[in-house]
Amino acid sequence: MDKKQEKQKDAGKVLIEELNQDEKESATHKRSFWNVITIPLLAILSGLIIGAFLIAATSTSVYTAFGQSFGKGITTAFSEIGSAYAALFTGSIGDPVRIFNALFSGDKEQIYKAINPFLESLVQATPYIFAGLAVALAFRAGLFNIGVEGQLFIGAACATFVGYAVKGLPVYIHMPLAFIAGGLGGALWGFIPGFLKATTGGHEVINTIMMNYIAFRLTEWLLSGPMTRPGSGGMPISPLIEESAQIPQFFPSPIRFHLGFFFALGFAWLIWWLLFKTKWGLNMRTVGTNPRAAKYAGLSVVKTTMIGMAISGALAGLAGAIQILAVNRSMALGLSSGYGFDSIALTLIGNNHPVGVVLASILFGTLRNGATRMMVVSRIPIDIVDVLQAIILMLVAAPAIIRTIYRLKEPKQEETTVFVSGWGGGQ
């Protein structure tokens, strides 16, 4: 065998090894993906099963039926559970029969009404995505941002002010300007506890909680004073934002689905790219995992902490801005019904990953949207949905319970190599 044939043979071996390595890496990624989503999916299933027992236990008709006979009690319990979950599904996704008939009718108005429950669930999920990304990024940086709710309010106030006070701008300038103003307001509100954490060691949990109360009282004063709508009779509500600042909705009223949902998906991709495809993100995750090792490796823990909290606050501020510019069109005290606090739960369900955050946000959006119909149709307390979310979160936070119930094996720990030099590194 001459040298030329030997080189060709060696080249063939190298090619085969590379192909085998790609297959191994692909299989590893698939296993890792399934390991990540298995626990949340089984937690959701388990939560729905436990929720079914709660629905039956809180129904007076079930108790009445059991008083007549055991068989009738069981039948009534299944009927109540089926009715409640059917109402939850149709209220959040839509009635499949109605959607099917509307599509074949060709009537646009009927089609819009039939798919509106699903679109409204996406509307509800949009601020969840921004708020969840805020918490997830802070977690990745080793920080616990409890101040998302306050940052959301400040971002909404800034976006509202720019939206109604600045006039005469074209839409392609005014809308981005108001949106960015919301992000900057939230960034400032997040930077303050980040600065205190980095320079004085003040715990970010305490500082962000305190900043929440300051944000609530500050926005209350603004809406009752400088930002009060003229002619509102002193009601704490802002003027309507200019049309040029509004994020467009795709369909006529009452359908509220808007362009902001795709903004949220775009930011989820951007955060994923920053965290997992840049050295800056790698450095931030390294600081979050082990600050002492990161400092020894030459990373600036102080700078990373401040930047991480500022970006987290900016995302929370965008959650408030998107709600004002795309849905409410003005700001009132009842802007958020717990988006900031719910985002902590959905981030844990999403495993602190942008893709998981998007999926968990859609789950929370559908639950929130369908809960109202479930209460109206089945007379089931709307608080049952909050209980469901709490159970799902508890099961996700304690994966050993899920593995024990469903007899799952512990996932194998993969060895990883961390490099921390480059963009974002250094003092």
ZAGU-255847 format. One record per residue: residue in one letter; x, y, z of N, C-alpha, C in turn. Coordinates in steps of 0.1 Angstrom, whole numbers, plus 5000, padded with zeros to 4 digits. Example, Ala and Ser with C-alpha at 12.3 -4.5 7.8 and 13.67 -1.06 7.14 Angstrom:
<sites>
A513249435078512349555078513249675078;S512849785071513749895071512950005079;
</sites>
This chain:
<sites>
M500949885000500050005000500950125000;D500750214990501650334989501150444999;K501850555000501550665009500250725006;K499950734993498650804989497450724994;Q497550594993496450504997496350515013;E497550515020497450525034496850655039;K497150765032496550895035494950895033;Q494550835022493150825019492450735030;K493150625034492550545045492450615058;D493550695061493450775074492450875073;A492250945061491251045060489850985061;G489750865056488450795058488150765072;K489150725080488950695094488550815102;V489250925098488951055105487451095102;L487051085090485751115086484651035093;I484950905094484050815101483950855116;E485150885122485150915136484351045138;E484551145129483751275131482251245129;L481851165120480451135118479951065131;N480650965136480250905148480150995160;Q481151095160481151185171479851275170;D479551325158478351405156477051325160;E477051195157475851115161475851105176;K477051085183477051075197476551205204;E477051325198476651455204475251475202;S474651435190473251455187472451365197;A472851245200472151155209472251215223;T473351275227473551335240472551455242;H472451535231471651655232470151605233;K469751505226468451455226468051405241;R469051325246468851275260468751395270;S469551485268469551605277468251675276;F467751695263466451765261465251685268;W465251555266464151475272464351475288;N465551475293465751485307465251615313;V465351725305464951855310463451865310;I462751815299461251835298460451725305;T461051615308460251505314459651545327;I460451595337459951635350458851735349;P459051845342457951945341456651885335;L456751805324455551745318454851655328;L455551565335454951475344454451555356;A455051665360454551755371453251815367;I453151855354451851915349450751815350;L451051695345450151585345449651545359;S450651545368450351505382449451625388;G449851745385449051855390447651855386;L447351815373446051805368445251695375;I445951585378445251475385444851515399;I445851585406445551625420444451735419;G444551825409443451925407442151865405;A442051745399440751685397440151645410;F440951585419440451555432440051675440;L440751795438440351915445438951965440;I438851955427437551995421436351915426;A436551785427435551705432435251735447;A436351755455436251775469435551915472;T435652015463435052145466433652165459;S433152055454431852065447430752015456;T429752095459428652065468427751955461;S427651955448426851855441427351715443;V428751705444429351575446428951525460;Y429051605470428651565483427151525484;T426351605477424851565476424651435470;A425451405459425251285452425751165460;F426851185467427351075476426351045487;G425551145491424551125501423451035496;Q423251025483422150945477422750805475;S423950795469424550665467425950675463;F426750575465428250585462428450595447;G427650515439427850515425427450645419;K426350715424425950845419427050945422;G427650935434428651025438429851015429;I430350895425431450885416431150945403;T429950905398429550955385429451115384;T428951175395428851315396430251375397;A431151315404432451365406433151375392;F433051265384433651255371433051365362;S431751385363431051475355431551625358;E431651655371432151785375433551805371;I434451705372435851725368435851745352;G435151665345435051675331434551805326;S433551855333432951985329433952095332;A434652095343435552195347436752205338;Y437352085335438552085326438152115311;A436852075307436452115294436252265293;A435752325303435552475303436952535303;L437852485311439252535311439852525297;F439652415290440252395277439652485267;T438252485266437652575256437852725259;G437952755272438252895275439652945272;S440552855271441952885268442452855254;I441852745248442252705235441152725225;G439952705229438752715220438052585219;D436852595214435952475212436352415198;P436852295198437252235185436152225175;V434952195179433752185170433452325164;R433552425173433252565168434252605158;I435552575161436652615152436452545139;F436152415139436052335127434852395118;N433752415125432552475117432852615111;A433652695119433952825115434852825103;L435852735103436752725092436052685079;F435152595080434452545068433352645064;S432952735073431952835069432552945060;G433852965062434553075054434253215059;D433453225070433153355075434253405085;K434953515081436053565088435753595103;E434553655104434153695118433953575127;Q433353475122433153345130434553285133;I435453285123436753225125437453305136;Y437453435135438153515146437553485159;K436253475161435653445174435953305179;A436053215169436353075173437753055178;I438753125172440153115176440553215187;N439653305190439953415200440453355213;P439853245219440453195232441953165231;F442353105221443753065219444653195218;L444153285210444853415208444953495221;E443853485228443853565241444853495251;S444953365250445953295259447353345255;L447653365243448953415239449153565243;V448053635243448153775249448553775263;Q447853685271448153665285449553615287;A450053535278451453485280452553575277;T452253685269453353775264454053845276;P453353915285454153965296454853865305;Y454253745306454853635313456253595307;I456353605294457553565287458653665291;F458353795290459353895294459753885309;A458753875317458953865332459753735335;G459453625328460153495331461553505326;L461853575315463153585310463953675320;A463353775326464053855336464453775348;V463653685353463953605365465053495361;A464853435349465753335344467153385342;L467253505336468653565334469253595348;A468553645357469053675370469553545377;F468753445376469053315382470453265376;R470553275363471753235356472953315361;A472753435365473853515370474053495385;G473353405391473453375406472753475414;L471653535408470953645416469453595416;F468753645427467353615429466553745428;N466053775416465353895414463853885418;I463553925430462153925435461454055431;G462154145425461654285422461054295408;V460754185401460154195388458854275387;E458054255397456754325398456954475398;G457854525407458154665408458754715395;Q459754645390460354685377459354695366;L458454595366457354605356456554725357;F456154775369455454895371456155015366;I457455025370458255135366458455145351;G458655025344458755025330457455065323;A456355025329455055065323454855215325;A455255275336455055415338455955495328;C457155455326458055525317457455515303;A457055395299456455375285455155455284;T454355465294453155545293453455685292;F454355745299454655885299455155915285;V456155845279456655865266455555845256;G454555755258453555725249452555845247;Y452255915258451256025257451856165257;A453056175263453556315264454356355252;V454956255245455656295232454756285221;K454656395213453656395202454356435189;G453656405178454156445165455156355159;L455456245165456456155160455856045151;P456455995140455955885133455955755141;V455155665137455055535144456355465145;Y457155465135458355385135459455445144;I459155565149460055625159459455625173;H458155665174457455675186457255545193;M456855445186456555315193457855255198;P458955245190460255195196460755275208;L460555405207461055495217460255465230;A458955455230458155425242458555285247;F458755195239459155055243460455055249;I461455125243462755135249462755205263;A461955305264461755385276461355285288;G460455195285460055105295461155015299;G461954965289463054885293464154955301;L464355085298465355165305464855195320;G463555215321463055235335463255115343;G462854995337463054865345464554845347;A465454875338466854855340467354935351;L466955065353467355145364466855085377;W465655035377465154975390465854845393;G466354775383467054655386468554685389;F469054795383470454825386470754865400;I469754935406470054985420470254865430;P469454765431469754655440471054575435;G471254575422472454505417473754585421;F473654715421474754795425475054775440;L473954775448474054755462474654615466;K474254515458474754385460476254375457;A476654435446477954425442478954505450;T478454625455479454715462479354705477;T478154675483478054665497477754525502;G477354435493476954305498475554295502;G474754405501473354395504472654295496;H471854215503471254095497470154145487;E470154095474469254145464467854105467;V467553995474466253955477465554065486;I466254115496465654215505465554345497;N466554385490466554515483465454515472;T465354405465464354405454462954405460;I462754345471461354345478461054485482;M462054555488461854695492461654785480;M462354765469462154835457460754815451;N460154705453458854675449457854775455;Y457954795468457054885475457255025471;I458555065469458755195464458155225450;A458255125442457655135428456155145429;F455555065438454055065439453555205443;R454255255454453755385459454155495450;L455255485443455655595433454655595421;T454355485416453355485405451955525409;E451655495422450355535427450255695428;W451455745433451455895434451455955420;L452155895410452155955397450855955390;L450055845392448755825386447755915393;S447955945405447056035413447456175412;G448556205406449056345405449456385391;P450856385389451356435376450856365363;M450556235365450156155353448656125352;T447856205360446356175360445756225347;R444856145342444156175330443256295333;P443256405325442356515326440956475325;G440056525334438656485334438356355340;S439256285346439056155352438456165366;G438256285371437656295384438556255395;G439856255393440856215403441156065403;M440555995394440755845394442255825390;P442955725396444355705393444555625380;I444355705369444555645356445255755347;S446055705338446855795330446055835317;P446555935310445955965297446255845287;L445355835277445655735266446955775259;I447655675255448855695247448555735233;E449455805226449255845213449155715204;E448355725193448155615184449555575178;S450455675176451755645170452655565179;A452255555192453055475202452455335204;Q451355305198450655175201451255065193;I451554955199451954835192450654775185;P450754755172449454715165448954575169;Q447554575168446854445170446554395156;F446454265155446254205141444754195137;F443854195146442454165143441654275149;P440354295144439454395150439054355164;S438654455172438154425185436954335185;P436854245195437554245208438754155208;I439254105197440454025196441654115199;R442554075209443554165213444954115209;F445054005201446353955197447154055190;H448454075194449254185189450654145185;L451354235179452754215175453654185186;G453354235198454254215210454554075213;F453653985209453953845212455153795205;F455353845192456553805184457753885189;F457554005195458654075202459153985213;A458253925221458653845232459453725227;L458953655217459753545211461053585206;G461153705200462453755196463453775207;F462953835218463753855230464153725237;A463253625236463653495242464753435234;W464753445220465853395212467153475215;L466953615217468153695220468853655233;I468053635243468553595256469253455256;W468653365248469253235246470553255239;W470653335229471953355222472953415231;L472553515239473553585248474053485258;L473153405264473553315275474353195270;F474053135259474653015255475453015242;K475553125236476353135223477353245224;T477553315235478553415236479453395248;K480653445248481553425259481053515271;W480453625267479853705278478853625286;G477953555279476953475286477553365294;L478653295288479353195295479953245308;N480553365307481153425319480153455330;M478953505325477853535335477353405341;R477253305334476853175340477853115349;T479153145346480253095355480153175368;V479953305367479853385379478653335388;G477553305381476453265388476553125395;T477453045388477652905394478652905405;N479752985404480752985414481453115414;P481053215421481653345421483153345425;R483453265434484853265439485753205428;A485353105421486153045410486253145399;A485153215396485053315385486053425388;K486053475400486953585404488453535403;Y488653415407490053355406490453345392;A489453325382489753305368489953445361;G489753555369489953685363488653755359;L487553705362486253765359485853875369;S485153975364484754085373483354045379;V483253995391482053955397481154085399;V481754195403481054315405480354365393;K481054365382480554415369479454325364;T479654195365478654095361477354105369;T477454125382476354135390475454255387;M476154375385475354495381474754485367;I475554435358474954415344473854315344;G473954205351472954105351471654155357;M471754225368470454285374469854395365;A470754465359470154575350469454515338;I470054415332469354345320468054275325;S468154215336466954145342465854255344;G466254365350465254475352464654525339;A465554535329465154585316464054495310;L464254365311463254265306461954275313;A462054295327460854315334460154445330;G460854555328460354675324459654665310;L460154585301459554555288458254485290;A458154405300456854335303455754435306;G456054535314455054645316454854725304;A455854755296455754845284454854775274;I455054645272454254575262452754565266;Q452554555279451154555283450454685281;I451154795283450654935280450454965266;L451554945258451554985244450654895235;A450454765239449754675230448354635235;V448154645248446854595253446054715259;N446554765270445754855279445654995273;R446755045266446755185260446755295270;S446755265283446855365293447255285306;M447655355316448155285328447155315340;A446855205347446055225359446655135370;L446155145382446855075394446754925392;G445654875386445554735384446154685372;L447354735368448054695356448454545356;S449054505367449554365368448754285379;S448354175376447754085386448653975390;G449954015393450853915398451853865387;Y451953925376452853875366454253855371;G454753955379456153955384456353835393;F455353815402455553705412455353565405;D454353555396454153435389455353395381;S456053495376457253465367458253385375;I458353395388459353315395458953165394;A457653135395457252995394457452945380;L457053015370457152965357458552955352;T459453035358460853025355461452895360;L461052855372461452725378460952615370;I459652625366459052515357459852505344;G460252625339460952625326462452595328;N462952555340464352515342465252635339;N464852755341465752875339466252885324;H465552825315466052825301465052905293;P465452985283464553075276463452995269;V463752875263462752795257461752745267;G462252695278461352655289460452765294;V461052885295460353005300459153035290;V459453025277458353055267457252945269;L457552815270456552715271455752725284;A456552755295455852765308454952895308;S455352995301454553125300453253095293;I453353025282452152985275451252905283;L451852805291451052725300450252815310;F451052915316450453005326449353095320;G449653135307448753215300447453145297;T447553015293446252945291445552915303;L446252885314445552865327444852985332;R445553095331444853225335443653265326;N443753235313442653275304441553175306;G441853045308440752955309440052945322;A440753005333440152995346438853075347;T438753185340437553265341436353185336;R436553125324435353045319435052925328;M436152865333435852745342435052795354;M435252915359434552955371433052985367;V432853045355431553085350430652965347;V431352865339430552755335430352645345;S431452615353431352505362431252555377;R431252685379431152735393432252685402;I433352665395434552615403435352745406;P435752755419436552885423437752905414;I437953025410439153055402440453035409;D440353025422441552995430442152855428;I441252765422441752635419442952635410;V442952735400444052745391445352785398;D445152875408446352905416446952785423;V445952705428446352585435447052485426;L446552475413447252395403448652435401;Q448752565399450152625396451052595408;A450552605420451452585432451852435433;I450852345430451152195430452252165419;I452052215407452952195396454352245400;L454452365406455752415410456352335421;M455552285430456152205441456752075436;L456052015426456551895420457751915412;V457852025405459052055397460152085406;A459952155417461052185427461452065434;A460751955434461151835441461051715431;P461951715422461951605411462051465417;A462551455429462651315435461251255437;I460251345439458851295441458351235428;I458651305417458151265404458851135400;R460251135402460951015399460550895407;T460150915419459650805427458250755423;I457350845420456050815416456050735402;Y456850785393456850735379458050635377;R458850615388459950515387460950555376;L461350675376462350725366463750715372;K464650685363466050675368466650815369;E467650835377468450955378469250975365;P469151095359469951125347471351125350;K472151075340473651075342474151215341;Q475151245349475751375349476851375338;E476651475329477651495318478751585322;E479951545318481151625321481251745312;T481451855317481551975309482852055312;T483352125302484552205303484152345302;V484552435311484252575311485452655307;F485252745298486252845294485652985297;V486453065304485853195309486653315303;S487553295294488253405289487453475277;G487753595274487153655262486153765266;W485253795257484253905259483553895272;G483653995279482954005292483853965304;G485053915301485953875311486853985316;G487553965326488454065331487854165340;Q488654245346488154345356487554465349;
</sites>
